[in-house]
Amino acid sequence: MSMKKMNERKRTFLLMTIPVVALFFCFNTLPLLKGVMYSFTNFKGFGSYDWVGVRNYMDLFQDVRVGNSYWFTFKLAIVTTIVVNVISLLLAMALNSKIRAKSFFRGAYFLPNILGALVVGYIFNYFFTYILPAVGEMIGWETLSSSLLSSKNLAWIAIVIVCAWQAIAMNTIIYISGLQTVPEDVYEAGAIDGATGWNKFKNLTFPLILPFFTINMVLCVKNFLMVFDQIMALTKGGPAQSTESISYLIYQNGMAGGPFGFQPSECQCGYFLPCDRCNFSDADDSIREKGGAVMIGANTKTNKPAMIFLVLGLITIAFPLYLTVVIAFKQPSEMTNSISGILSLPSSWSLENFREAMRVTDFWNSLGNSLFITLVTVALSIVIHSMIGYAIGRNKAHSKGYNLVYLYIVSGMFVPFAILMMPLVKQTAQMGLNNRFGVILLYVVFYMPMNVLLYTGYLKNIPIALEEAACVDGASTWTTYWKIVFPIMRPMHATVAVLTALGTWNDVMTPLVIMSGGEQNTLPLAQLTFQTQFGTNYNLAFASYLLALLPILIFYLICQKQILNGVVNGAVK
């Protein structure tokens, strides 16, 4: 390659990288730095402020409410992480074994991941408030006879259940990806040595999928430390502030006009995770080295224990959805506290609840806002993230600068939104971005770390010889990227589109704190407003929840195969 071509290639890579890094710095690193600065001041979010040193941190450690929120958050994160990874690993092994209707089961078990946490939380709220107490009274179990959500000691268990119910799906897919990388000859050699059952898992399977286990553990802890939507839907921090997470407390204090400088100090003390414990490249390396796929427990016969386990597990997925549909179509006069009455079908199927729910929640406007934000975010993410992923992927192996850029961006995965929340609220307001466009811009930044990770990993599958051939033919680096590399990355585009769309569509916190509401409501925000204003009418409420779930359910049913393939592809690469 001539010196002129090399210089042109370097300039193009810099043009791809510098603006994106600047964008990431502006809406990720800068708010983080501002948050750290504000933590040493008495800033109230407006006006002047004075430096107070470590006073906010001293007040923080003396505040019983803050201490309780930290204890609750860490307890929830640790317990839920253990529960999720145990169950998802068992499910992955069952789904990867010799079973019938494998595609159906994988599709069904991934379903909870696509549903909004807020609406799911509302549905489980009804379950814990009415159904479970009715079951407790029927069997004479005093502990269950009253709502778990009203118990100061037991409410956190309900939140664990809901968080785990949704998180298990993604972890299962990642574990399936890991199991499919285990070479079959490993098990053949183990069988010769007499390895069976638990010994086979302990000595063969688990060590080989350890990178995937590490990824799941770290991402679980990170996500559960940020728990917010489920608390909004289930307890709103109660009873007696016993279920206030760090994110929820920051939101409550910050948005209620509390000391602005106190909130960042609250964040700094316990929210960062050491990213050096999670080496994502290990998973990619293990795949390329082992290079084989095996079905755990595969044999000529159907794995009946796995089938029974999976069929029983489907009840936990189908029941909340059945409950939503049945209650949405019932009239208030049909609602009873008995199990038979709760589970019975409506006497007449009417759309009246849906019409009223659409009216009081301004459904079409909220749907339009959600569609606009999601579609624009996905389009920008594919273009921007693939572009910088290409620049980093082609240079980080031999350039310390690009390797540092890669580590800098990917490390953003471990910066929770709660830390950036209050500085971003002020920053976007000052820049006139407290609207849909501001939310889109923030989503592009928030999803950049994961998407860059995926694109740079996938780029290893594209031979650089294709680009060299294009260069010989006189194509510029820009032309080569758009005409050759970008189309080849289509499978990863699909993966990024799916993951980004699901996250954007279901998110509550970002539009809640950035946008002013009203005509800018997204569907999740409309449900939040609905719950606070009309929550006593469960028939109307559940009709509204079903309307919120319907678009993403239709999308999933139509694109189920592509979504699952994309997620598996993303997990593997």
VOLOSE-554313 format. One record per residue (C-alpha): x, y, z; residue number from 1. Coordinates in steps of 0.1 Angstrom, whole numbers. Example, Ala and Ser with C-alpha at 12.3 -4.5 7.8 and 13.67 -1.06 7.14 Angstrom:
# residues 2
[rec [123 -45 78] 1]
[rec [137 -11 71] 2]
//
This chain:
# residues 573
[rec [0 0 0] 1]
[rec [14 34 -10] 2]
[rec [22 61 15] 3]
[rec [-5 83 1] 4]
[rec [-31 55 6] 5]
[rec [-19 49 41] 6]
[rec [-22 85 51] 7]
[rec [-57 87 35] 8]
[rec [-66 56 56] 9]
[rec [-53 71 88] 10]
[rec [-72 104 82] 11]
[rec [-104 85 75] 12]
[rec [-101 65 107] 13]
[rec [-94 96 127] 14]
[rec [-125 113 111] 15]
[rec [-146 82 121] 16]
[rec [-132 82 157] 17]
[rec [-127 118 169] 18]
[rec [-163 131 166] 19]
[rec [-177 99 182] 20]
[rec [-152 100 211] 21]
[rec [-161 137 216] 22]
[rec [-198 128 217] 23]
[rec [-191 101 243] 24]
[rec [-170 124 264] 25]
[rec [-196 151 263] 26]
[rec [-225 129 275] 27]
[rec [-208 103 295] 28]
[rec [-174 114 309] 29]
[rec [-182 151 314] 30]
[rec [-214 145 334] 31]
[rec [-194 119 354] 32]
[rec [-167 145 362] 33]
[rec [-193 172 370] 34]
[rec [-210 147 393] 35]
[rec [-178 142 411] 36]
[rec [-172 180 413] 37]
[rec [-208 187 426] 38]
[rec [-203 160 453] 39]
[rec [-178 184 470] 40]
[rec [-202 214 469] 41]
[rec [-236 226 483] 42]
[rec [-250 230 447] 43]
[rec [-288 228 446] 44]
[rec [-291 224 409] 45]
[rec [-294 261 402] 46]
[rec [-277 293 412] 47]
[rec [-243 297 428] 48]
[rec [-226 271 451] 49]
[rec [-198 268 476] 50]
[rec [-172 242 481] 51]
[rec [-179 221 512] 52]
[rec [-152 195 509] 53]
[rec [-161 161 522] 54]
[rec [-191 172 542] 55]
[rec [-216 156 518] 56]
[rec [-197 123 522] 57]
[rec [-198 126 560] 58]
[rec [-235 133 559] 59]
[rec [-239 104 536] 60]
[rec [-224 79 560] 61]
[rec [-245 93 589] 62]
[rec [-278 91 570] 63]
[rec [-296 60 580] 64]
[rec [-319 61 549] 65]
[rec [-289 62 526] 66]
[rec [-273 33 545] 67]
[rec [-304 13 542] 68]
[rec [-306 19 505] 69]
[rec [-271 7 500] 70]
[rec [-277 -24 521] 71]
[rec [-309 -32 502] 72]
[rec [-293 -26 468] 73]
[rec [-263 -48 474] 74]
[rec [-284 -75 490] 75]
[rec [-308 -75 460] 76]
[rec [-280 -75 435] 77]
[rec [-261 -104 451] 78]
[rec [-291 -126 458] 79]
[rec [-307 -120 424] 80]
[rec [-274 -125 405] 81]
[rec [-270 -159 422] 82]
[rec [-307 -169 415] 83]
[rec [-305 -158 379] 84]
[rec [-273 -175 370] 85]
[rec [-282 -208 387] 86]
[rec [-316 -210 370] 87]
[rec [-304 -197 336] 88]
[rec [-275 -222 335] 89]
[rec [-299 -251 342] 90]
[rec [-323 -238 315] 91]
[rec [-294 -234 290] 92]
[rec [-283 -270 296] 93]
[rec [-319 -282 292] 94]
[rec [-325 -261 260] 95]
[rec [-292 -273 246] 96]
[rec [-300 -310 251] 97]
[rec [-318 -334 229] 98]
[rec [-354 -321 232] 99]
[rec [-384 -317 210] 100]
[rec [-397 -282 199] 101]
[rec [-363 -266 207] 102]
[rec [-370 -235 188] 103]
[rec [-404 -230 205] 104]
[rec [-389 -234 240] 105]
[rec [-361 -210 232] 106]
[rec [-385 -185 218] 107]
[rec [-409 -188 248] 108]
[rec [-381 -185 274] 109]
[rec [-367 -154 257] 110]
[rec [-401 -137 258] 111]
[rec [-397 -120 293] 112]
[rec [-366 -102 281] 113]
[rec [-385 -82 255] 114]
[rec [-413 -70 279] 115]
[rec [-410 -37 297] 116]
[rec [-399 -40 333] 117]
[rec [-424 -13 345] 118]
[rec [-455 -30 330] 119]
[rec [-443 -64 341] 120]
[rec [-438 -50 376] 121]
[rec [-474 -37 376] 122]
[rec [-487 -71 366] 123]
[rec [-467 -89 394] 124]
[rec [-479 -62 418] 125]
[rec [-514 -75 413] 126]
[rec [-502 -110 417] 127]
[rec [-485 -103 450] 128]
[rec [-514 -82 463] 129]
[rec [-543 -104 454] 130]
[rec [-535 -138 440] 131]
[rec [-507 -150 463] 132]
[rec [-526 -139 495] 133]
[rec [-557 -158 483] 134]
[rec [-535 -189 478] 135]
[rec [-520 -184 512] 136]
[rec [-555 -183 529] 137]
[rec [-566 -213 509] 138]
[rec [-537 -235 521] 139]
[rec [-535 -219 556] 140]
[rec [-501 -204 552] 141]
[rec [-502 -172 573] 142]
[rec [-470 -157 558] 143]
[rec [-486 -156 524] 144]
[rec [-520 -146 535] 145]
[rec [-510 -109 533] 146]
[rec [-492 -92 505] 147]
[rec [-454 -96 503] 148]
[rec [-453 -60 492] 149]
[rec [-468 -48 525] 150]
[rec [-442 -66 546] 151]
[rec [-411 -46 555] 152]
[rec [-391 -78 558] 153]
[rec [-404 -97 527] 154]
[rec [-410 -70 501] 155]
[rec [-375 -73 488] 156]
[rec [-381 -110 479] 157]
[rec [-409 -99 456] 158]
[rec [-385 -76 438] 159]
[rec [-360 -103 435] 160]
[rec [-386 -126 419] 161]
[rec [-396 -99 393] 162]
[rec [-360 -90 385] 163]
[rec [-350 -126 381] 164]
[rec [-381 -134 360] 165]
[rec [-369 -109 333] 166]
[rec [-331 -113 335] 167]
[rec [-330 -151 332] 168]
[rec [-338 -150 295] 169]
[rec [-307 -131 283] 170]
[rec [-284 -150 306] 171]
[rec [-298 -183 293] 172]
[rec [-290 -172 257] 173]
[rec [-255 -163 267] 174]
[rec [-250 -196 284] 175]
[rec [-264 -215 254] 176]
[rec [-238 -197 233] 177]
[rec [-211 -208 257] 178]
[rec [-223 -244 257] 179]
[rec [-222 -245 219] 180]
[rec [-185 -237 219] 181]
[rec [-176 -268 238] 182]
[rec [-160 -294 215] 183]
[rec [-178 -327 214] 184]
[rec [-146 -347 216] 185]
[rec [-141 -332 252] 186]
[rec [-172 -352 263] 187]
[rec [-161 -382 244] 188]
[rec [-128 -382 262] 189]
[rec [-145 -376 295] 190]
[rec [-169 -405 289] 191]
[rec [-139 -428 284] 192]
[rec [-125 -417 318] 193]
[rec [-159 -423 334] 194]
[rec [-170 -387 338] 195]
[rec [-208 -385 342] 196]
[rec [-234 -363 358] 197]
[rec [-221 -337 383] 198]
[rec [-185 -347 377] 199]
[rec [-188 -340 340] 200]
[rec [-203 -306 346] 201]
[rec [-178 -297 373] 202]
[rec [-147 -309 356] 203]
[rec [-155 -304 319] 204]
[rec [-185 -281 311] 205]
[rec [-181 -254 337] 206]
[rec [-144 -247 332] 207]
[rec [-149 -244 294] 208]
[rec [-178 -219 298] 209]
[rec [-162 -199 326] 210]
[rec [-157 -168 304] 211]
[rec [-195 -167 297] 212]
[rec [-202 -173 334] 213]
[rec [-179 -143 342] 214]
[rec [-197 -121 317] 215]
[rec [-231 -130 331] 216]
[rec [-221 -125 367] 217]
[rec [-206 -90 361] 218]
[rec [-234 -78 339] 219]
[rec [-260 -91 363] 220]
[rec [-245 -73 393] 221]
[rec [-241 -41 372] 222]
[rec [-277 -42 361] 223]
[rec [-292 -51 395] 224]
[rec [-273 -23 412] 225]
[rec [-293 0 389] 226]
[rec [-327 -15 397] 227]
[rec [-354 12 393] 228]
[rec [-383 3 371] 229]
[rec [-394 -27 393] 230]
[rec [-393 -6 424] 231]
[rec [-414 21 408] 232]
[rec [-440 -5 398] 233]
[rec [-440 -27 429] 234]
[rec [-433 -7 461] 235]
[rec [-422 28 453] 236]
[rec [-396 23 479] 237]
[rec [-419 11 506] 238]
[rec [-430 -1 530] 239]
[rec [-413 23 554] 240]
[rec [-385 30 528] 241]
[rec [-374 -6 531] 242]
[rec [-370 -12 494] 243]
[rec [-354 21 483] 244]
[rec [-326 13 459] 245]
[rec [-297 37 453] 246]
[rec [-311 47 419] 247]
[rec [-346 52 433] 248]
[rec [-333 73 462] 249]
[rec [-312 94 439] 250]
[rec [-343 100 417] 251]
[rec [-365 108 447] 252]
[rec [-341 132 463] 253]
[rec [-328 148 432] 254]
[rec [-361 154 414] 255]
[rec [-377 165 446] 256]
[rec [-353 194 449] 257]
[rec [-330 180 475] 258]
[rec [-293 190 478] 259]
[rec [-279 185 443] 260]
[rec [-243 180 455] 261]
[rec [-254 153 480] 262]
[rec [-267 131 452] 263]
[rec [-234 126 433] 264]
[rec [-216 118 465] 265]
[rec [-242 92 471] 266]
[rec [-234 77 437] 267]
[rec [-196 77 440] 268]
[rec [-195 55 471] 269]
[rec [-207 23 457] 270]
[rec [-217 22 421] 271]
[rec [-186 15 402] 272]
[rec [-177 -21 392] 273]
[rec [-141 -31 384] 274]
[rec [-142 -39 347] 275]
[rec [-108 -57 348] 276]
[rec [-127 -87 363] 277]
[rec [-147 -92 331] 278]
[rec [-125 -98 301] 279]
[rec [-150 -100 272] 280]
[rec [-123 -110 248] 281]
[rec [-119 -143 267] 282]
[rec [-153 -155 254] 283]
[rec [-144 -146 219] 284]
[rec [-110 -163 222] 285]
[rec [-125 -194 236] 286]
[rec [-149 -197 207] 287]
[rec [-122 -194 181] 288]
[rec [-99 -218 199] 289]
[rec [-124 -246 207] 290]
[rec [-143 -243 175] 291]
[rec [-169 -268 179] 292]
[rec [-205 -272 190] 293]
[rec [-220 -299 211] 294]
[rec [-254 -305 226] 295]
[rec [-250 -313 263] 296]
[rec [-265 -346 271] 297]
[rec [-272 -352 234] 298]
[rec [-281 -388 225] 299]
[rec [-304 -407 203] 300]
[rec [-333 -403 227] 301]
[rec [-353 -373 239] 302]
[rec [-341 -359 272] 303]
[rec [-373 -364 292] 304]
[rec [-362 -348 325] 305]
[rec [-352 -317 305] 306]
[rec [-386 -317 287] 307]
[rec [-405 -319 320] 308]
[rec [-383 -291 335] 309]
[rec [-389 -269 306] 310]
[rec [-427 -275 304] 311]
[rec [-431 -268 341] 312]
[rec [-410 -236 337] 313]
[rec [-433 -223 310] 314]
[rec [-461 -219 335] 315]
[rec [-441 -191 351] 316]
[rec [-440 -173 318] 317]
[rec [-476 -180 306] 318]
[rec [-494 -172 338] 319]
[rec [-486 -135 340] 320]
[rec [-495 -130 304] 321]
[rec [-528 -150 309] 322]
[rec [-536 -129 339] 323]
[rec [-531 -97 319] 324]
[rec [-554 -107 291] 325]
[rec [-582 -121 313] 326]
[rec [-583 -90 336] 327]
[rec [-581 -66 307] 328]
[rec [-613 -80 292] 329]
[rec [-632 -83 324] 330]
[rec [-656 -57 338] 331]
[rec [-651 -44 374] 332]
[rec [-682 -63 385] 333]
[rec [-665 -96 376] 334]
[rec [-635 -90 398] 335]
[rec [-634 -112 430] 336]
[rec [-608 -121 456] 337]
[rec [-613 -159 451] 338]
[rec [-588 -179 430] 339]
[rec [-615 -193 408] 340]
[rec [-629 -158 402] 341]
[rec [-595 -143 394] 342]
[rec [-586 -170 370] 343]
[rec [-620 -174 353] 344]
[rec [-625 -161 317] 345]
[rec [-646 -129 312] 346]
[rec [-683 -135 308] 347]
[rec [-683 -113 277] 348]
[rec [-653 -102 256] 349]
[rec [-655 -64 252] 350]
[rec [-630 -38 240] 351]
[rec [-645 -11 262] 352]
[rec [-616 -12 286] 353]
[rec [-591 -8 258] 354]
[rec [-609 22 243] 355]
[rec [-610 40 276] 356]
[rec [-574 32 284] 357]
[rec [-563 46 250] 358]
[rec [-582 78 258] 359]
[rec [-569 84 293] 360]
[rec [-533 76 284] 361]
[rec [-532 94 250] 362]
[rec [-521 61 236] 363]
[rec [-515 71 199] 364]
[rec [-493 101 208] 365]
[rec [-473 80 233] 366]
[rec [-469 52 207] 367]
[rec [-457 77 181] 368]
[rec [-431 91 205] 369]
[rec [-418 57 213] 370]
[rec [-417 46 177] 371]
[rec [-399 78 167] 372]
[rec [-373 76 195] 373]
[rec [-367 39 190] 374]
[rec [-364 40 152] 375]
[rec [-341 70 151] 376]
[rec [-319 56 179] 377]
[rec [-315 23 161] 378]
[rec [-306 39 128] 379]
[rec [-281 63 144] 380]
[rec [-266 35 165] 381]
[rec [-260 12 135] 382]
[rec [-243 40 115] 383]
[rec [-222 56 143] 384]
[rec [-213 25 163] 385]
[rec [-204 4 133] 386]
[rec [-183 32 120] 387]
[rec [-162 36 151] 388]
[rec [-162 -1 156] 389]
[rec [-146 -5 122] 390]
[rec [-120 22 130] 391]
[rec [-111 6 163] 392]
[rec [-113 -30 151] 393]
[rec [-88 -23 123] 394]
[rec [-63 -5 144] 395]
[rec [-64 -15 181] 396]
[rec [-42 -46 176] 397]
[rec [-12 -24 165] 398]
[rec [-21 10 179] 399]
[rec [-20 18 216] 400]
[rec [-41 49 210] 401]
[rec [-70 30 194] 402]
[rec [-67 3 221] 403]
[rec [-71 30 247] 404]
[rec [-101 44 229] 405]
[rec [-116 10 228] 406]
[rec [-111 5 266] 407]
[rec [-123 40 273] 408]
[rec [-156 35 254] 409]
[rec [-162 -1 266] 410]
[rec [-156 10 302] 411]
[rec [-188 31 299] 412]
[rec [-207 -2 304] 413]
[rec [-199 0 340] 414]
[rec [-210 36 346] 415]
[rec [-247 34 357] 416]
[rec [-271 60 345] 417]
[rec [-279 69 381] 418]
[rec [-245 84 385] 419]
[rec [-249 106 355] 420]
[rec [-286 114 361] 421]
[rec [-286 147 379] 422]
[rec [-256 163 359] 423]
[rec [-273 152 326] 424]
[rec [-306 167 337] 425]
[rec [-289 201 341] 426]
[rec [-267 197 310] 427]
[rec [-294 187 286] 428]
[rec [-317 215 300] 429]
[rec [-289 241 294] 430]
[rec [-283 228 258] 431]
[rec [-321 227 250] 432]
[rec [-320 189 247] 433]
[rec [-346 181 274] 434]
[rec [-368 166 246] 435]
[rec [-371 136 223] 436]
[rec [-339 146 204] 437]
[rec [-319 148 237] 438]
[rec [-332 114 248] 439]
[rec [-322 99 214] 440]
[rec [-287 114 217] 441]
[rec [-283 100 252] 442]
[rec [-294 65 240] 443]
[rec [-268 66 212] 444]
[rec [-242 73 239] 445]
[rec [-255 48 264] 446]
[rec [-256 19 240] 447]
[rec [-222 28 224] 448]
[rec [-201 6 248] 449]
[rec [-219 -26 242] 450]
[rec [-224 -21 205] 451]
[rec [-187 -11 199] 452]
[rec [-178 -43 217] 453]
[rec [-200 -63 194] 454]
[rec [-189 -46 162] 455]
[rec [-151 -49 169] 456]
[rec [-155 -85 178] 457]
[rec [-175 -92 146] 458]
[rec [-150 -74 125] 459]
[rec [-125 -102 131] 460]
[rec [-146 -124 108] 461]
[rec [-141 -100 79] 462]
[rec [-109 -107 59] 463]
[rec [-88 -75 55] 464]
[rec [-78 -88 21] 465]
[rec [-112 -76 8] 466]
[rec [-103 -40 18] 467]
[rec [-68 -44 3] 468]
[rec [-82 -55 -30] 469]
[rec [-106 -26 -31] 470]
[rec [-77 -3 -23] 471]
[rec [-58 -17 -52] 472]
[rec [-88 -9 -74] 473]
[rec [-86 27 -63] 474]
[rec [-114 27 -37] 475]
[rec [-110 51 -8] 476]
[rec [-114 40 28] 477]
[rec [-149 56 30] 478]
[rec [-160 38 -2] 479]
[rec [-145 5 10] 480]
[rec [-164 8 43] 481]
[rec [-198 17 29] 482]
[rec [-197 -6 -2] 483]
[rec [-179 -36 13] 484]
[rec [-175 -37 51] 485]
[rec [-209 -22 61] 486]
[rec [-230 -47 40] 487]
[rec [-210 -76 52] 488]
[rec [-217 -66 88] 489]
[rec [-255 -71 82] 490]
[rec [-259 -99 108] 491]
[rec [-243 -77 135] 492]
[rec [-265 -48 124] 493]
[rec [-295 -70 131] 494]
[rec [-281 -79 165] 495]
[rec [-274 -43 174] 496]
[rec [-308 -32 161] 497]
[rec [-326 -58 183] 498]
[rec [-307 -51 215] 499]
[rec [-309 -14 211] 500]
[rec [-346 -13 201] 501]
[rec [-356 -35 231] 502]
[rec [-336 -14 255] 503]
[rec [-349 19 241] 504]
[rec [-385 9 238] 505]
[rec [-388 -4 274] 506]
[rec [-367 23 292] 507]
[rec [-384 44 318] 508]
[rec [-357 63 336] 509]
[rec [-341 83 308] 510]
[rec [-372 99 294] 511]
[rec [-386 103 329] 512]
[rec [-358 125 341] 513]
[rec [-349 142 308] 514]
[rec [-382 151 292] 515]
[rec [-408 173 307] 516]
[rec [-437 148 300] 517]
[rec [-471 157 286] 518]
[rec [-471 154 248] 519]
[rec [-436 140 249] 520]
[rec [-446 109 269] 521]
[rec [-433 75 256] 522]
[rec [-454 44 262] 523]
[rec [-436 35 295] 524]
[rec [-441 70 308] 525]
[rec [-478 69 299] 526]
[rec [-481 37 319] 527]
[rec [-463 54 348] 528]
[rec [-487 83 347] 529]
[rec [-517 59 344] 530]
[rec [-506 39 374] 531]
[rec [-505 70 396] 532]
[rec [-538 84 384] 533]
[rec [-560 54 376] 534]
[rec [-544 25 394] 535]
[rec [-576 16 414] 536]
[rec [-594 3 382] 537]
[rec [-575 -29 376] 538]
[rec [-595 -38 345] 539]
[rec [-587 -4 329] 540]
[rec [-551 -6 341] 541]
[rec [-545 -41 327] 542]
[rec [-560 -31 294] 543]
[rec [-535 -2 293] 544]
[rec [-507 -26 302] 545]
[rec [-516 -50 274] 546]
[rec [-517 -21 249] 547]
[rec [-482 -12 260] 548]
[rec [-470 -48 256] 549]
[rec [-488 -54 223] 550]
[rec [-464 -36 198] 551]
[rec [-433 -53 211] 552]
[rec [-451 -87 213] 553]
[rec [-462 -84 177] 554]
[rec [-426 -74 167] 555]
[rec [-412 -104 186] 556]
[rec [-437 -129 172] 557]
[rec [-430 -118 136] 558]
[rec [-392 -116 140] 559]
[rec [-387 -143 167] 560]
[rec [-362 -163 147] 561]
[rec [-341 -133 136] 562]
[rec [-341 -119 171] 563]
[rec [-329 -151 187] 564]
[rec [-303 -157 161] 565]
[rec [-292 -121 164] 566]
[rec [-289 -123 202] 567]
[rec [-270 -156 201] 568]
[rec [-247 -141 175] 569]
[rec [-241 -111 196] 570]
[rec [-235 -132 227] 571]
[rec [-210 -153 208] 572]
[rec [-191 -127 190] 573]
//
